[in-house]
Every structure is written in C-alpha cells, then in structure tokens.
Amino acid sequence: MLKKKLQKIKEYHSVLELAIIQGANAIFPVLVFPFFLITLGENIFSSIAVGEVLALYVLIFSLYSFDIISVQKVISSVTKDEIFKVYILTLICRLCLFVISGICLLFITYLINKTLSVYLGLFLLYPVGMILQSNYFFQATNNNRPLAVFVLIARGMSLCLIYFYNGPAGYLTSYYYVICVSGSYFLSGVLSLIYIYYQNKTNKAKIQWAEILEYICTGYHLFIANIFVILYRNSNIIILGTLASPVATSLYATAEKIIKCIQSIATPLNQYYFTRLIKQHELKLEPYKVGEYKSLLYASTNIQLKFMVFIVLSLGGVGTILGYKVQSIAEIRS
C-alpha cells in the first residue's frame, strides 16, 4: 500500500515538473509580449511578432519529429551508451536542420526586409536554445527536475532584465528585449547541454553520416503529417504583417500568445502520458487483440482528458479578460 502511494507521489512530481517546464515556456511570452506592445508601440512590436514567427518556423524544421522518435529510441535502449548515442544523434540532426533552414530563411528575409532580418537573426537564439534544451531526453529518462530548474532560472532572469530596464524606448531597446527573450531559451539550453554531458561523461557515442541521414529519413512521415498544420496556424501573423496595419498585427499576436498559453498547458500531460503509454506498450510481448490497444490508450489518457476540460474552461475566461485589457491599452496608445 505504501509502495503504491509513493509511486503515485512520484508520478505527480513528474507531471508537476513537466508542468513547470511547459508553464514557464507558455506563460513567459504572455508576460513579456503585452509589455513590449505597451512600451515600444505597435509599429516596432509588429516587426518583433513577425520575426518571432519566422524563428518559430526554423524551430519547427529543426525539431523535426525527433520529440516522438527519440523518446521511443531512448525508452527501448538497453545500455547507457545506446541512450547517449540517441541524444548525440538527435542533437547533430537538429543542428544540421537548423543551419540549413536558418541560413535560407535569414537570407530570404534580408532580401525582403533588412530590419525584419535583424529581429529574425536575434530570435534565432530561441531555436538554438530549444535544440540544446532537449526536452525529450529529460522526459524519456524520467528526470525532468533539472530542466525545470534551468527553465525557471533562465526565464526569471530574463523577466528581471526586461522589467527593470530603464532605457528610452526605440529600436535599440527592442533589440535588447529580443535578446533577453531569445537569450533566455539559449541559456536554459546551454545549462541542459552541460548537465547532460556531465551525467554521461563516461559514455561513448560514435556517429556516422549515414546514420544521420537514415535518422532524418526515419521521421519524415511524422514531420510531413504535422508541418502543414503548424505552418498554417502560424502564418496568420505573417499575413497580417504584410497586408494589415501594425495595430491589427500587434493585437492578433498578443491574443495568439494568450491562446497558445492555454493550449500549452496540455503539453506536460501529453508528454507524461505519452511516455507512460510507450512504456506499457514495450512491456507487452504478445500482439494486441481487437480493442485491447484502444483500452490501453483510454486507461492511459482519461485523467488527462478530464483535467484538460477544467483547464480550458478556467484559463479561457482569464485569457479573454486579459485580452480585452491589452486591446484597450493598445487602442489608447494608438
């Protein structure tokens, strides 16, 4: 009985740590972007919002589908050397994809709008940080506490640097703000990289170019299945930045941050229950019968579904109220 209770407490701790990680990442933009809109004005803020979306495209291509594939690989690995090899292989693949997509998009943006290319260049620290952060590795090894600490430290430092800055508003200030935001992700990524390497300093991993190409090709079907949906969801800000006024772009970008904050609450639950489902699937030796896998899926996710209904209803109301307040302030300034 005591053993079961301790196991339950451990499970809740894992979910809490994932919630801290994702919560800090989700709430952080909601805390800073409305502040940017108020202090910098809608013209500069709209450029910042478009630059962030472009950097997000680089992140999408860089992360690829490794958050799913690498979790499965780590869980199915037997030795620590095999686990470390999955980490190194994933890191190299992501960095290669980042270099290709980042350089191409930065060059195209520079040809179209030089000012926007500056914001994109500064925001590229964001995808680099998320690559180095390797959330999937902490998730797959069920060791999310260090990452939660790194994320809280980095986001907290960034908030302090932004809120306590007393310089005059303008383009230089906007560059400073963007560096604080993207640098926060880069800092947590570097801390995660150092921690993982220190924990695996005795492990060895030899990677060949053929393995890199094979690993990228392995996940292309999952990537294609998700990429068009993600590109569509994030294209609205770019379209507004091209066709609409800076005020419309700024208000939409702020509202989208609030909505994404609500959506991101589901991520720690998805990560936890996905890992749990994979582990239960790996333990079963016999083939699944008709309906048996469906029962396993429901048993692993029904708590998540009930919890999400409560979260969406609660935070949806809070987000709506906050959105109206930000809109009122922006209209007064304009």
N, C-alpha and C positions, 0 to 999 in steps of 0.2 A: 504493500500500500504506500509506504513512504517512498519507495523507489519510483512508483508511478507519479507521485506528487512532485518529486524532484525533477523527473523527466518533463512534466508539464511546465514547471517553472522555467526550465532550460529552454523549452520551446517558446514560451512567452518572451524570454530575454532575447532570443534570436529575432523574433518578429519586431520587438522594440528597437533593437539595434538597426535593423533594416529600415524601420520607420524613421529613425533619427537621420540616417543617411539620406533617404529619399526626401524626407520632410525638409531637411536643411537645403537640399538642392532645389526643391519645389518652392519653398517659401522665400528663399533668398531673392529671386527675381521680383517677386511681388513687393518685397520691402524696398528694393532699390530703384526699379524702373519708374514707378509713380513719382519717386523723389527726383529722378532725372528729368521727368516731364515738367515738374513744378519749377525746378531750379534752372534748367537750361532752356526751356521753351520748346514749343512743338517743332520748330524747324530743325534744330540740332537733334532733338530726340528721335524724329522720324528717320534720320540717317543712321542713328545708333541702332534703332529697331531693325532696319533693313540689313545693316552689317551683321547683326547677331543672327538673323535668319540665314544669311549666306554661310556664316560659320557653322550653323547647325546642319546645313547640307553637307559640309565637309565632314562633320562628325558622323552623320548618318552613313556616308560611304566608308568612313574609316572603321567604325564599329562593326560594319557588315552584319553577318548573322552569328558572330562568334559568341555572343551572350548566351545563345542556346547550345550551339555545337560544343563550345569549350566546357560548359558546365557538364554536359554528358561525358565528355572525354575525361575530365578530372575525376568524376564520380566512378567511372569504370576503370580508372588507372589503379594498378596494384602497388607499385613502389613509389617512393618519393621522387626518384629520378624521372619517372614517367610523368608525374604530376608537374614537376618543374619544367619538363620539356614542353608540355602543353602550354604552360604560361609563356615561355620564351617564344614558342612558335606563334602563338596568338599575338604577342606583342610585336614581333617582327612583321607579321602580315598586316596588322593595323597601321604600323608606322609607314610601311610601303604604300598602302592605300591613301594614307594621309598626305604624303609627299606628292603623289600623283594628283589627287583631287584638289589639294590646297593650292599648288602652283598653278594649275589650269584655271581654277576659279578666280584666283587673285589676279592673274594676267588679264582675263576677260573683263573683270571689274575695273581694272586700271584703265583699260581702253575706253570704257563707257563713262566712268565717273571716278576721277582721281581722289576726291575727298572720301567717297564711299570705300575706295580700296584701302585707305588708311585705317578706317574703322574695322574693315574685314581683317587686315593684317594684325591689328591689335587683338581682335577677337579670336584669332587662330590659336592663341594660348589656351582657349577653352577646350577645343577638341583634343589638343595635345595632353592637357591635364586629365581629361576623361579617359584617354587611351592608357596613360600611365596609371591611373587610379585602379583599373582592372577590377571593377565591382564584381564581375562574375567569379573571379578567383576566390575572393573572400566568401562569397555566397556558397560556392561549391565545396569549400573546405570547412564551412560552418564556423567561420571565425570573423564575424562582422564587427566585433568591438573595436579593434584598432582603426579600421576605416571610419567608423562612426566618430571616433575621437579626432582623427585627422580632418574630417569634413567640418566638424564643429569648430575646430581651431581656425581653419582657413577661412570659413565663411564669417566667423566672428571678427577676425582681424580685418577682413575686407569691409564689413559694415562700419567698424570704428574708423577706418581710414576715409570712408566716404562721408559719413555723417559729421565727422569733426574737421572736415576740410573747410577752410575759411577763405579760400582764394576767390577772385572775381569769376563770374560765370562767363563762359565763352568756349571756343573750340579747344584751347589748351586744357581747360577744366574737363571738358567732355572726354578728351584723350586720357586724362588722369583717371576719370571714373571707369572708363572701359578697361584700362589696365588693372584697376583694382578688382573688377568683376572677373575678367578672364584670368588674371593672376591668382585669384583665389582657387580656381579649379586646378591651375598649374601647380600651385603649392601643395594641395592635397594629393595630387598625382605623384609629385616627387617624393613626398613622405611615404606614400604607399609603395612606390618603387623601392625605396631604401629599405623599408620594413620587409618586403617580400624577399629581396636579395639577401638580407641579413638572416632571415629564417631559413633560407635554402642555400647558405654559403658552402655547405659540404656537398650539395647535389650538383650533378653534371648534366648538361644537355647539348647534344651535337645536332645542329640543324643544317640541312642541305637545301639548295634552291628548289630541287624537285619537290621536296616536302612542302615548301611554302606555296608553290603553285597548286599542288594537289589539295592542300588545306583550303585555299581560297575557292577552288572549283567545287569542293565538297559542299559548301554552304550557299552556292549561288541561287538555288531554288527557293530557299527560305528568304534570301535577300530580295529577290525579284517579287516574291509574294507580298512583301511589306513596303518596298521602296516607293511604289506609286501612290499608295495611300498616304505615306508620310510626306512625300513631296507635295501632294495636293493640299494636305492640311496646313503646310507651312508656306504655301505660295500666295496666300491672301495678302500678307504684309508687303511682299514684293510688288504685287499688282497694284495695291493701294499707293505704295511709294512711287510708282511710275505714273499712275493715272489720277490719283486723288490728291487732295490738299494735305499738307503736313498735319493739320489738326485731325483729320479723319484717320490718317495713318497712326498718329500717336494714340488716339483714343482706342482704336481697334487693337493695337499692340498691347496696351495696358489691360484691356478686357481679356485678351487672349492669355495673358500671364495668369490672371486670376482663374480662368477656366482650366488651364494646364496644371495649376496648383492643385485643384480639386481632382483632376484625373491622375495626378502623380501619387496621390495617396494610395491608389490601388497597387502601385508597383511593388512596395515591400511585401504585400500579401501575395502578389503573383510570384515574386522571387522565392519566398519561403515555401509556398505550396507546390510550386513547380519542382523545386529541389526534392521536396518530400515525395512527390509523385514519382520522380525518376528513381529514387532510392527504392521505393516499394516495387516499382516495375523491374528493377535489376535483381531483386531478391526472388522473384518468381521464376522458376525453372521451366514449368510446363507452359504450353501455348494457352492463350486466353480463349475461353469459351464465349459464345454469343452473349452479349450483355454483361459479361464479367468485367471487362475493361471500363465499361460505362459506369458500373457500380463503384469501381475503384476511383474513377475520376470524380464522381459526385461525393464520395466519402472524403476525398482529399480537399475539396473546394467549397463545400456547402457553408462552412462557417465564414469563409471569405465573402461569399455572395451576400449573406445576411448582413455582415458588417458593413459592406460597401453601400447597401441601401441606406443605412443610417448616416454614413459619412456624406454621401451625395446630397441628401436632403438637408443636413445640418450646414455643411460648408457652402452649399449652393446659395442659401439665404444670406450668409455672411459675405460671400463674394459679390452678390448683387448689390448689397448696401455699400460696400467699399467702392464698387464700380461707379455708382451714382455720385459718390463724393469726389472721386478723381475727375469725373466728367465735369462737375460743377466748377472745380478749381481751374481746370484747363479752359473752360469757356470764359471764366472771369479774366484770365490772363490774356486770352486772345481778343 
